[in-house]
Amino acid sequence: MPASSETAGYRFNHTMIRIKDPKASLHFYCDVLGMEQIDTMQGSDFTLYFLAYDTSKGADSAEDKAKYRSSREGLLELTHNHGTESDPNFKGYASGNAEPGRGFGHTCISTPNVEEACARLERLGVPFQKKLTDGRMKNIAFALDPDGYWVEIIGYQERP
């Protein structure tokens, strides 16, 4: 069903997941997966980190990336509630893939070479829920982020 004229300007902007330790999560998403932190919003008891891939090829200034964050598509918002990173009694968040809390499934990163991407993640010690060699579907993998969220890794072909 095509979008109506009433929704023609709508965009899928972001998905939010809660994180325990921002240092571990930012390392995983930025250093390991190559996303860029494009904005941060500080509250009194929480911090929001907005991550995305740089589709502008570096043309946008840091100020423009933050200013126009809401007009982009495909952002990941990491929400850190202050204190969880040092609370020994904190049990973690439900990843959505186990009880209780089954619902949310995963985020997904696409890459031009899924085999190379997965080999790199393995070299970096990233744990997997499913490797390319597991199961019947040999073209997808599921890596695990520091909070146990599944990150699907798939390949893509460039458009002509």
Secondary structure, DSSP 8 states (H G I E B T S, - for coil): ----GGGTT----EEEEEES-HHHHHIIIIIIT--EEEEEEE-SSEEEEEEE--TTTT-S-HHHHHHTGGG-SSEEEEEEETTGGG-TT------SSSSSS----EEEEEES-HHHHHHHHHHTT--EEE-TTSSS-TTEEEEE-TTS-EEEEEE-----
